[in-house]
Amino acid sequence: ITDIVKNNATFPEESPLVRAYLDVVRDTVCGLSLRTQEQSVENNLKNIRPLNIDKRMNGLDWPRFGITMVGFHRLNNIEWTLRFVIINGVPGDFIECGVWRGGSSIFARAILKALNIKDRHVWVADSFQGLPKARTSHDSDAWSTQEYLKVSLDEVQTNFRSFNLLDNQVHFCKGYFVDSLPHCNVSQIAVLRMDGDMYESTMDQLFNLYAKVQIGGVIIVDDYNIPECHRAIHDFRDWHGISEAIQVVSGDHVGHYWIKKKTIEIQMNRYKPLLVSTKNHS
């Protein structure tokens, strides 16, 4: 596993053009191909600053024009994760929960297309109206005030089209996770990429999707350094006796992942207290 994870496996008869194409898509979605034209957004659109290459590589700024904020290293993580599940025959699709402008999911679709993988799909799950207000005391409403994070479904689909990647292998699950994920039609997951920031949103993803992740599949946590997300990850793992090692994304210090090695029975009774209805959630 370690050797495959650290080195992108090259498939038989894979053209050198695959590498060139994926490098272009990766650098374009995160704004690195723009260089002097790209900028960083700070303080909820109040400050615009020149691009800091180091921050962008590590996904530590918010792009003005780029269409993903996860940075160079976490995009590379998506590629080797998909190659990992393909070469190891792990069944299932790629799903990203929390997509913003859609860049990371676009890159995932580009990888499958470049490798001529026709039996795996990309699922794009988001409210397409920003983050929700808190349902419980585990979270605050701070995220819901970020106008910069509110990106419509139409805009995300337009971004897919701009790369000629909006096709029948791409599916959208619209709505806050608590509402949409129980009804999301993905049946088997090989790669689950979680980017929900909040405690409740992280739990919504885990309780609704973890059982669909196949053995050998990968769970990526984009927000591991955010305290609420970190706490949700460890609460869920502790409740279910999940002991697989959590590893840091290569070259990064924010993104983390683990490889699922055993089936667990989801304890939905742990989830019910997080489904409390409030006036802020409908």
C-alpha positions, 0 to 999 in steps of 0.5 A: 500500500505505501509504495502505491500511495507514494508513487502514482501507479502508471497503467499499461500503455498509458500515454505520456500525454495523460501526465501532461493533461492532468498537470494542466487540469490540476494547475488550472483548477487551483489557479497556479496556471494563472500565476501573475493574474491570480490573487488571494481572497481574505476576510470574506472578500474584504481583502484581495492580495497577490498570489502567494505560491507557497500558500496556494500549493498547500491550500492555505489561501482562498483563490479569487479565480481558481476553482478549488481551494485545496491546493496542489498537494491535496489535488495530487492526493486525489489522483494517487487515491483514485489510481490506488483504488483502480489498481487494487480493484476496489469497487466504487465511485468517487464522491466529494462532499463540499465542493465549492466551485467544483475544482477538485471533483472536476480534477477527479473526473479528468483523472477517470477520463484520462485513464479511460475508466468508464465504470466509475462515476463522480458524485458532487454533493453540496448545498450549492448555497453555502454552509448551513447554520448550526443545528446543535451546540457542537457548531456555530453559525460562523460558516453560514455567513461566508458569502464567498463560500456560496456557489450555485449548482449552475456555476459548478456545472458551468465549470465542469463544462469549461473542461468538457467534463460534464457527462453521464459519469457526473452526478449531483447531490444537492442540499445540506448533507443532513437532507441530501446524503440519505437519498444520494444514489451512490451505492458503492464508494471507493473514495470519499472526500469530505470537506464539510468544515463543521462537526455536524456536517462531518457526522452527516457524511460519516453516518450516511456514507461510511458504510458504502465505502468499500474495503480498501477504499479511502476516506479523505478529510480535507478539514482535519485541522479544524477543531470541530471536524477533528472532534467529529472524526475522532468521536465517530472513530471511537464510537465504532472502534475504527483503528486504521492509521490516519495519515497526512497527505504527502507534502501537506499538513492539513489534509489527512486520510485513512484506508478502510480495512474492516466493515463496521455496523453504523450506530445510528443511535449516536446520530439521532441527537445530531438531527435536532431540528431548529428554526435555522434548519429546514 
